[in-house]
Amino acid sequence: MKIYFMALFIIFSFQSWVSADDIGDFEIDGIGINKSLLEYLSQSEINLALQNPTYYKNNEFVVIFINKLSKTYDRLQVTFKPKDKTYKIHSIDGVLDFDRNIEKCLKQKKTIIEDLEIMFKDFERVDEDSPFVPDKSGKSKSYGSWFFLENKGYISINCIEMSDTISELNGWTDELSISVTNKELEDFLRNDPY
């Protein structure tokens, strides 16, 4: 079990165990928030990823996929402001597929939560199970947990259980996502971003 525990910490690629209260110390596959995406991708690679983006309300933030960088995850996505030419990363997400195996996803989520509770002193934890919003049928489920760090942003761990219909229609699978999000994007998301 300890080996499994350590593997989960490798997923996060923490820079320092001592300063775990600073969300800026967390990285996913070596990519950290509040850094420039240009440290990891060229301008042409960013432009290519921007050909298939997802925008939040008023195009204030954009989400792109950067799969080529990940050694650990099936997908990586980053969120930044499209008008910011420094491409400051406001959120980084790592996604693992759990094809039709939500129980395994939930077990891994539980272990990650236990590890984070040991690492942090000051946080507010919120757990919420709800319908997965992109599935308009309401049959897909989201099992989410958020660690809100006082005035610093949050870390979220979510398992998504896709319905048979949406899996067949879109090719989506059950998945685990781990997200590190800074305070600026957190504040935006709290104010009706869609």
Order of alpha helices (4+ residues) and beta strands (2+ residues): alpha-beta-beta-alpha-beta-beta-beta-beta-alpha-beta-beta-beta-alpha-beta-alpha
